[in-house]
Amino acid sequence: MTKLGAGALLLFCYIDVVAALAIGDWLPDVGPLLLCGSPIAFGTGFVAQAVHDVRRRNAERDARP
């Protein structure tokens, strides 16, 4: 998965959770959560995939004779 795809996937999951909580009336105001949390969720997914790629490349490099 590309870094952009990982960020987008986490962003959509975050929006789904916030929307579900808003529909169930557990969250009275979702504006601040979406405004602040969406970029954070996207960045977290992007960074997590980048770290995974670096660890995978290091493991492949160390496995070579």
PDB file as gemmi writes it, atoms N, CA and C in Angstrom:
CRYST1    1.000    1.000    1.000  90.00  90.00  90.00 P 1                      
ATOM      1  N   MET A   1       0.852  -1.173   0.000  1.00  0.00           N  
ATOM      2  CA  MET A   1       0.000   0.000   0.000  1.00  0.00           C  
ATOM      3  C   MET A   1       0.896   1.234   0.000  1.00  0.00           C  
ATOM      4  N   THR A   2       0.525   2.203  -0.761  1.00  0.00           N  
ATOM      5  CA  THR A   2       1.311   3.428  -0.808  1.00  0.00           C  
ATOM      6  C   THR A   2       1.093   4.233   0.461  1.00  0.00           C  
ATOM      7  N   LYS A   3       2.016   5.155   0.709  1.00  0.00           N  
ATOM      8  CA  LYS A   3       1.882   6.002   1.896  1.00  0.00           C  
ATOM      9  C   LYS A   3       0.614   6.844   1.820  1.00  0.00           C  
ATOM     10  N   LEU A   4       0.324   7.350   0.639  1.00  0.00           N  
ATOM     11  CA  LEU A   4      -0.879   8.157   0.458  1.00  0.00           C  
ATOM     12  C   LEU A   4      -2.131   7.317   0.710  1.00  0.00           C  
ATOM     13  N   GLY A   5      -2.123   6.083   0.235  1.00  0.00           N  
ATOM     14  CA  GLY A   5      -3.260   5.194   0.443  1.00  0.00           C  
ATOM     15  C   GLY A   5      -3.468   4.857   1.908  1.00  0.00           C  
ATOM     16  N   ALA A   6      -2.374   4.662   2.646  1.00  0.00           N  
ATOM     17  CA  ALA A   6      -2.488   4.360   4.071  1.00  0.00           C  
ATOM     18  C   ALA A   6      -3.052   5.557   4.821  1.00  0.00           C  
ATOM     19  N   GLY A   7      -2.603   6.736   4.455  1.00  0.00           N  
ATOM     20  CA  GLY A   7      -3.130   7.934   5.096  1.00  0.00           C  
ATOM     21  C   GLY A   7      -4.603   8.126   4.802  1.00  0.00           C  
ATOM     22  N   ALA A   8      -4.989   7.897   3.565  1.00  0.00           N  
ATOM     23  CA  ALA A   8      -6.396   8.052   3.175  1.00  0.00           C  
ATOM     24  C   ALA A   8      -7.275   7.010   3.872  1.00  0.00           C  
ATOM     25  N   LEU A   9      -6.771   5.788   3.988  1.00  0.00           N  
ATOM     26  CA  LEU A   9      -7.535   4.733   4.647  1.00  0.00           C  
ATOM     27  C   LEU A   9      -7.791   5.074   6.109  1.00  0.00           C  
ATOM     28  N   LEU A  10      -6.764   5.530   6.804  1.00  0.00           N  
ATOM     29  CA  LEU A  10      -6.946   5.890   8.207  1.00  0.00           C  
ATOM     30  C   LEU A  10      -7.865   7.103   8.343  1.00  0.00           C  
ATOM     31  N   LEU A  11      -7.763   8.032   7.418  1.00  0.00           N  
ATOM     32  CA  LEU A  11      -8.650   9.199   7.431  1.00  0.00           C  
ATOM     33  C   LEU A  11     -10.106   8.771   7.273  1.00  0.00           C  
ATOM     34  N   PHE A  12     -10.399   7.893   6.329  1.00  0.00           N  
ATOM     35  CA  PHE A  12     -11.769   7.437   6.127  1.00  0.00           C  
ATOM     36  C   PHE A  12     -12.286   6.658   7.337  1.00  0.00           C  
ATOM     37  N   CYS A  13     -11.429   5.854   7.958  1.00  0.00           N  
ATOM     38  CA  CYS A  13     -11.847   5.139   9.174  1.00  0.00           C  
ATOM     39  C   CYS A  13     -12.177   6.121  10.289  1.00  0.00           C  
ATOM     40  N   TYR A  14     -11.355   7.151  10.444  1.00  0.00           N  
ATOM     41  CA  TYR A  14     -11.591   8.168  11.465  1.00  0.00           C  
ATOM     42  C   TYR A  14     -12.918   8.883  11.215  1.00  0.00           C  
ATOM     43  N   ILE A  15     -13.158   9.271   9.976  1.00  0.00           N  
ATOM     44  CA  ILE A  15     -14.404   9.972   9.647  1.00  0.00           C  
ATOM     45  C   ILE A  15     -15.608   9.059   9.879  1.00  0.00           C  
ATOM     46  N   ASP A  16     -15.479   7.773   9.559  1.00  0.00           N  
ATOM     47  CA  ASP A  16     -16.577   6.833   9.796  1.00  0.00           C  
ATOM     48  C   ASP A  16     -16.908   6.726  11.279  1.00  0.00           C  
ATOM     49  N   VAL A  17     -15.891   6.647  12.116  1.00  0.00           N  
ATOM     50  CA  VAL A  17     -16.121   6.534  13.558  1.00  0.00           C  
ATOM     51  C   VAL A  17     -16.778   7.802  14.088  1.00  0.00           C  
ATOM     52  N   VAL A  18     -16.268   8.956  13.686  1.00  0.00           N  
ATOM     53  CA  VAL A  18     -16.854  10.221  14.144  1.00  0.00           C  
ATOM     54  C   VAL A  18     -18.293  10.348  13.656  1.00  0.00           C  
ATOM     55  N   ALA A  19     -18.553   9.969  12.419  1.00  0.00           N  
ATOM     56  CA  ALA A  19     -19.910  10.046  11.886  1.00  0.00           C  
ATOM     57  C   ALA A  19     -20.849   9.099  12.639  1.00  0.00           C  
ATOM     58  N   ALA A  20     -20.387   7.894  12.938  1.00  0.00           N  
ATOM     59  CA  ALA A  20     -21.225   6.941  13.663  1.00  0.00           C  
ATOM     60  C   ALA A  20     -21.547   7.455  15.064  1.00  0.00           C  
ATOM     61  N   LEU A  21     -20.567   8.062  15.723  1.00  0.00           N  
ATOM     62  CA  LEU A  21     -20.819   8.613  17.059  1.00  0.00           C  
ATOM     63  C   LEU A  21     -21.760   9.808  16.990  1.00  0.00           C  
ATOM     64  N   ALA A  22     -21.652  10.597  15.930  1.00  0.00           N  
ATOM     65  CA  ALA A  22     -22.544  11.752  15.781  1.00  0.00           C  
ATOM     66  C   ALA A  22     -23.980  11.305  15.482  1.00  0.00           C  
ATOM     67  N   ILE A  23     -24.129  10.273  14.658  1.00  0.00           N  
ATOM     68  CA  ILE A  23     -25.463   9.774  14.330  1.00  0.00           C  
ATOM     69  C   ILE A  23     -26.133   9.203  15.579  1.00  0.00           C  
ATOM     70  N   GLY A  24     -25.352   8.556  16.432  1.00  0.00           N  
ATOM     71  CA  GLY A  24     -25.903   7.985  17.669  1.00  0.00           C  
ATOM     72  C   GLY A  24     -26.090   9.009  18.772  1.00  0.00           C  
ATOM     73  N   ASP A  25     -25.860  10.277  18.482  1.00  0.00           N  
ATOM     74  CA  ASP A  25     -25.994  11.375  19.447  1.00  0.00           C  
ATOM     75  C   ASP A  25     -25.054  11.255  20.642  1.00  0.00           C  
ATOM     76  N   TRP A  26     -23.920  10.609  20.462  1.00  0.00           N  
ATOM     77  CA  TRP A  26     -22.909  10.569  21.513  1.00  0.00           C  
ATOM     78  C   TRP A  26     -21.987  11.775  21.425  1.00  0.00           C  
ATOM     79  N   LEU A  27     -21.921  12.389  20.248  1.00  0.00           N  
ATOM     80  CA  LEU A  27     -21.123  13.601  20.061  1.00  0.00           C  
ATOM     81  C   LEU A  27     -22.060  14.736  19.660  1.00  0.00           C  
ATOM     82  N   PRO A  28     -22.147  15.783  20.470  1.00  0.00           N  
ATOM     83  CA  PRO A  28     -23.044  16.872  20.112  1.00  0.00           C  
ATOM     84  C   PRO A  28     -22.496  17.764  18.993  1.00  0.00           C  
ATOM     85  N   ASP A  29     -21.183  17.949  18.934  1.00  0.00           N  
ATOM     86  CA  ASP A  29     -20.594  18.851  17.942  1.00  0.00           C  
ATOM     87  C   ASP A  29     -19.377  18.167  17.316  1.00  0.00           C  
ATOM     88  N   VAL A  30     -19.472  17.802  16.052  1.00  0.00           N  
ATOM     89  CA  VAL A  30     -18.381  17.080  15.402  1.00  0.00           C  
ATOM     90  C   VAL A  30     -17.448  17.998  14.619  1.00  0.00           C  
ATOM     91  N   GLY A  31     -17.793  19.274  14.512  1.00  0.00           N  
ATOM     92  CA  GLY A  31     -16.968  20.200  13.734  1.00  0.00           C  
ATOM     93  C   GLY A  31     -15.516  20.247  14.162  1.00  0.00           C  
ATOM     94  N   PRO A  32     -15.228  20.500  15.449  1.00  0.00           N  
ATOM     95  CA  PRO A  32     -13.820  20.552  15.883  1.00  0.00           C  
ATOM     96  C   PRO A  32     -13.092  19.214  15.715  1.00  0.00           C  
ATOM     97  N   LEU A  33     -13.819  18.127  15.958  1.00  0.00           N  
ATOM     98  CA  LEU A  33     -13.175  16.813  15.795  1.00  0.00           C  
ATOM     99  C   LEU A  33     -12.755  16.566  14.355  1.00  0.00           C  
ATOM    100  N   LEU A  34     -13.613  16.937  13.422  1.00  0.00           N  
ATOM    101  CA  LEU A  34     -13.272  16.739  12.013  1.00  0.00           C  
ATOM    102  C   LEU A  34     -12.205  17.726  11.558  1.00  0.00           C  
ATOM    103  N   LEU A  35     -12.288  18.960  12.036  1.00  0.00           N  
ATOM    104  CA  LEU A  35     -11.344  19.987  11.620  1.00  0.00           C  
ATOM    105  C   LEU A  35      -9.930  19.683  12.112  1.00  0.00           C  
ATOM    106  N   CYS A  36      -9.802  19.253  13.336  1.00  0.00           N  
ATOM    107  CA  CYS A  36      -8.474  19.002  13.916  1.00  0.00           C  
ATOM    108  C   CYS A  36      -8.030  17.549  13.748  1.00  0.00           C  
ATOM    109  N   GLY A  37      -8.967  16.634  13.868  1.00  0.00           N  
ATOM    110  CA  GLY A  37      -8.611  15.220  13.865  1.00  0.00           C  
ATOM    111  C   GLY A  37      -8.336  14.635  12.495  1.00  0.00           C  
ATOM    112  N   SER A  38      -8.968  15.145  11.475  1.00  0.00           N  
ATOM    113  CA  SER A  38      -8.783  14.579  10.138  1.00  0.00           C  
ATOM    114  C   SER A  38      -7.348  14.696   9.634  1.00  0.00           C  
ATOM    115  N   PRO A  39      -6.720  15.869   9.715  1.00  0.00           N  
ATOM    116  CA  PRO A  39      -5.320  15.936   9.284  1.00  0.00           C  
ATOM    117  C   PRO A  39      -4.395  15.071  10.137  1.00  0.00           C  
ATOM    118  N   ILE A  40      -4.714  14.976  11.418  1.00  0.00           N  
ATOM    119  CA  ILE A  40      -3.891  14.140  12.302  1.00  0.00           C  
ATOM    120  C   ILE A  40      -4.031  12.676  11.915  1.00  0.00           C  
ATOM    121  N   ALA A  41      -5.252  12.236  11.628  1.00  0.00           N  
ATOM    122  CA  ALA A  41      -5.467  10.844  11.217  1.00  0.00           C  
ATOM    123  C   ALA A  41      -4.754  10.549   9.905  1.00  0.00           C  
ATOM    124  N   PHE A  42      -4.839  11.472   8.947  1.00  0.00           N  
ATOM    125  CA  PHE A  42      -4.165  11.273   7.665  1.00  0.00           C  
ATOM    126  C   PHE A  42      -2.652  11.213   7.865  1.00  0.00           C  
ATOM    127  N   GLY A  43      -2.108  12.120   8.650  1.00  0.00           N  
ATOM    128  CA  GLY A  43      -0.662  12.142   8.903  1.00  0.00           C  
ATOM    129  C   GLY A  43      -0.190  10.892   9.621  1.00  0.00           C  
ATOM    130  N   THR A  44      -0.989  10.411  10.562  1.00  0.00           N  
ATOM    131  CA  THR A  44      -0.632   9.190  11.290  1.00  0.00           C  
ATOM    132  C   THR A  44      -0.563   7.997  10.344  1.00  0.00           C  
ATOM    133  N   GLY A  45      -1.539   7.858   9.472  1.00  0.00           N  
ATOM    134  CA  GLY A  45      -1.512   6.758   8.498  1.00  0.00           C  
ATOM    135  C   GLY A  45      -0.343   6.869   7.550  1.00  0.00           C  
ATOM    136  N   PHE A  46      -0.028   8.077   7.125  1.00  0.00           N  
ATOM    137  CA  PHE A  46       1.095   8.317   6.221  1.00  0.00           C  
ATOM    138  C   PHE A  46       2.412   7.937   6.894  1.00  0.00           C  
ATOM    139  N   VAL A  47       2.614   8.397   8.131  1.00  0.00           N  
ATOM    140  CA  VAL A  47       3.861   8.122   8.858  1.00  0.00           C  
ATOM    141  C   VAL A  47       3.973   6.643   9.209  1.00  0.00           C  
ATOM    142  N   ALA A  48       2.878   6.020   9.606  1.00  0.00           N  
ATOM    143  CA  ALA A  48       2.923   4.595   9.955  1.00  0.00           C  
ATOM    144  C   ALA A  48       3.357   3.750   8.758  1.00  0.00           C  
ATOM    145  N   GLN A  49       2.843   4.068   7.581  1.00  0.00           N  
ATOM    146  CA  GLN A  49       3.248   3.319   6.391  1.00  0.00           C  
ATOM    147  C   GLN A  49       4.703   3.592   6.035  1.00  0.00           C  
ATOM    148  N   ALA A  50       5.169   4.809   6.209  1.00  0.00           N  
ATOM    149  CA  ALA A  50       6.566   5.138   5.925  1.00  0.00           C  
ATOM    150  C   ALA A  50       7.500   4.376   6.859  1.00  0.00           C  
ATOM    151  N   VAL A  51       7.152   4.308   8.136  1.00  0.00           N  
ATOM    152  CA  VAL A  51       7.962   3.562   9.104  1.00  0.00           C  
ATOM    153  C   VAL A  51       7.965   2.078   8.748  1.00  0.00           C  
ATOM    154  N   HIS A  52       6.822   1.552   8.360  1.00  0.00           N  
ATOM    155  CA  HIS A  52       6.745   0.146   7.964  1.00  0.00           C  
ATOM    156  C   HIS A  52       7.643  -0.126   6.748  1.00  0.00           C  
ATOM    157  N   ASP A  53       7.628   0.763   5.781  1.00  0.00           N  
ATOM    158  CA  ASP A  53       8.475   0.596   4.595  1.00  0.00           C  
ATOM    159  C   ASP A  53       9.953   0.609   4.949  1.00  0.00           C  
ATOM    160  N   VAL A  54      10.349   1.504   5.835  1.00  0.00           N  
ATOM    161  CA  VAL A  54      11.756   1.583   6.242  1.00  0.00           C  
ATOM    162  C   VAL A  54      12.165   0.317   6.966  1.00  0.00           C  
ATOM    163  N   ARG A  55      11.337  -0.163   7.867  1.00  0.00           N  
ATOM    164  CA  ARG A  55      11.673  -1.402   8.601  1.00  0.00           C  
ATOM    165  C   ARG A  55      11.756  -2.595   7.658  1.00  0.00           C  
ATOM    166  N   ARG A  56      10.852  -2.656   6.670  1.00  0.00           N  
ATOM    167  CA  ARG A  56      10.871  -3.762   5.708  1.00  0.00           C  
ATOM    168  C   ARG A  56      12.142  -3.726   4.863  1.00  0.00           C  
ATOM    169  N   ARG A  57      12.516  -2.524   4.398  1.00  0.00           N  
ATOM    170  CA  ARG A  57      13.745  -2.403   3.606  1.00  0.00           C  
ATOM    171  C   ARG A  57      14.976  -2.770   4.422  1.00  0.00           C  
ATOM    172  N   ASN A  58      15.015  -2.369   5.680  1.00  0.00           N  
ATOM    173  CA  ASN A  58      16.142  -2.739   6.542  1.00  0.00           C  
ATOM    174  C   ASN A  58      16.209  -4.236   6.759  1.00  0.00           C  
ATOM    175  N   ALA A  59      15.070  -4.888   6.949  1.00  0.00           N  
ATOM    176  CA  ALA A  59      15.045  -6.336   7.137  1.00  0.00           C  
ATOM    177  C   ALA A  59      15.505  -7.043   5.862  1.00  0.00           C  
ATOM    178  N   GLU A  60      15.082  -6.561   4.703  1.00  0.00           N  
ATOM    179  CA  GLU A  60      15.517  -7.159   3.436  1.00  0.00           C  
ATOM    180  C   GLU A  60      17.001  -6.976   3.232  1.00  0.00           C  
ATOM    181  N   ARG A  61      17.508  -5.792   3.578  1.00  0.00           N  
ATOM    182  CA  ARG A  61      18.933  -5.533   3.419  1.00  0.00           C  
ATOM    183  C   ARG A  61      19.749  -6.407   4.366  1.00  0.00           C  
ATOM    184  N   ASP A  62      19.286  -6.592   5.607  1.00  0.00           N  
ATOM    185  CA  ASP A  62      20.017  -7.422   6.560  1.00  0.00           C  
ATOM    186  C   ASP A  62      19.945  -8.900   6.211  1.00  0.00           C  
ATOM    187  N   ALA A  63      18.941  -9.314   5.471  1.00  0.00           N  
ATOM    188  CA  ALA A  63      18.787 -10.726   5.113  1.00  0.00           C  
ATOM    189  C   ALA A  63      19.714 -11.123   3.958  1.00  0.00           C  
ATOM    190  N   ARG A  64      20.206 -10.152   3.220  1.00  0.00           N  
ATOM    191  CA  ARG A  64      21.114 -10.470   2.108  1.00  0.00           C  
ATOM    192  C   ARG A  64      22.469 -10.913   2.649  1.00  0.00           C  
ATOM    193  N   PRO A  65      23.089 -11.881   1.969  1.00  0.00           N  
ATOM    194  CA  PRO A  65      24.411 -12.354   2.430  1.00  0.00           C  
ATOM    195  C   PRO A  65      25.518 -11.373   2.134  1.00  0.00           C  
TER     196      PRO A  65                                                      
END                                                                             
